[in-house]
Amino acid sequence: MADLILYNGRITTLDPRTPEAEAIAVKDGMILSVGRDAEIMAHAGPKTAVVDLNKRRVIPGLNDSHTHLIRGGLTYNIELRWENVPSIKDALAMLRRQAIMTPPPQWVRVVGGWSEFQFAERRMPTLAEINEAAPDTPVFVLHLYSRALLNQAALRALGIGKETPNPPGGEIERDANGNPTGMLIARPSALILYSTLAQGPRLALEDQINSTRHFMRELNRLGVTSVIDAGGGGQSYPEDYDVVRQLHEDGQLTVRIAYNLFAQKAGQELSDYERWFAMTEPGAGDTMLRMNGAGENLAWSAADFENFLEPRPELAPVMESELEPIIERLAENEWPFRIHATYDETIDRFLTVFERVNQRQPFKTRFIIDHAETVSPRNIERIKALGGGIATQHRMAFQGEYFVDRYGADAARTTPPMREMLKAELPVGGGTDATRVASYDPWVAMHWLTTGRTMGGLTLYGDDNLLTREEALAIWTTGSAWFSGEQEVKGRLAPGMFADIAVLSDDLMAVEDGKIRSITSVLTIVGGRIVFGDAEFADMNPPLPPASPDWAVNATFASPAQRAAPLDPAAAEMRACDDGCANGCGLHGHRHGIVWSNPLPVSDERLFWGALGCSCFGV
């Protein structure tokens, strides 16, 4: 008999044998059977939990093939997220309020998930505006991996003054008198940004645990049931994995995590891996928390960056000599590995190293090129020949305007070349590279993959580089499962697969384009266990302790997934904004979310002023 039956649904299984179904039976955390209501109800017994899906769309749980949950979870509760915030006025109102609540010596951190093109004003906040909103509390605002805005309080806290030299690879912007303005510029690398962010005060261990639980709940709210954590700078193994390890031991993980080990110190990368070879191995752990391999950083000299505000960086001549022995040792130990590469020129050099190593020590397991925005057809074929795959992310949704400005609209039409990758039958995974720079919201990625539009509404791609909704869903499920070697148990709703399931708020297969970004899950299941419930399933939502500390951002502001979604111009009445501003305007309305997916509606006076956040500019 089944433990759980879901029936009366519209189920996209991604199983070619039964592509559509009405019901699913679950037993012992696995899918027992999928089919029509009548045949699946035959598996019901006296102890079977039975859930009516109310004709909602059901999909396999989403799997982010490249994210940073482990690091991001430690600070999620104290990061002010600007996703779904429609104007600078709203963003600054949130910043002002959070600055008042944040006790010294803590900072207000705004990192990732936003683009100035989402705002009605179509610009970034200025340093003067940030200083006015938060004169006394240190503020760090990260803008992509290109720059950071620090208020005067943050400069004082960090001891950055007139005599402070520029750090290697970065620039401290200065005024005519040589005083730092508060702008930190990544030129040519992002080291200045994340090394500065790392100096912020840390939370106590119990708050880090709480924060990670809240971050996982937010991912569950979005239908995410699995991630592959790509490591990160300052994320040392094993000590910085203690929080997720403790949550796992306590049975509190609600997202499956496969994690990679990221080399931390320039010049000591090989010794990092030699030490880790003796400590662990790929697959160590279980189905909820397991080691996945090496990367995304294998050698610091091999890192390029996706900052399209700056020219493409040229890797140092020593890159090959430093990377090759690391790849050889990984191949000898049969460790899967992944490596960060934005540009085709970088990928070309990497593949030459991989091919040399493969001739001496044939690869017996997968490798992953992360990002690969400008990869060429020739290098796609080389990756395939070596048994590799490409993990893609929606970074162009945040930086597409900058890419077009630097390289032109024609180059952007195949950046990245999604259709070319799939045509080559290359393993392709979907992901976000969250939490810094891009949003952790998979529906932003789905919208970008299927419409080709940026956060600001710029169309990047023609039909020849767009994915269907089912194709986009497939790379976020079956595709991503390959990147942790779990394609036989994860990514499809079929007998013998993990019962990882998301029931959607809107029908992905039918909803209009403008509403894809608004989709959430109303019921999320991991291994047959309900980990999130909303709407008619809200009474199934497992309890979660309040966010801590008591000044946590999410103790005051709704999470991005709970905020008013970006408005489609063809839907929704003008209304008050939910977070950061509570005003409306009887004359013009308050519809500034319209600019998420459209240019300002200059031909319609009511919509134009409403989009700018009336009443009347008093918000």
Disulfide bonds with the S-S distance in Angstrom:
none
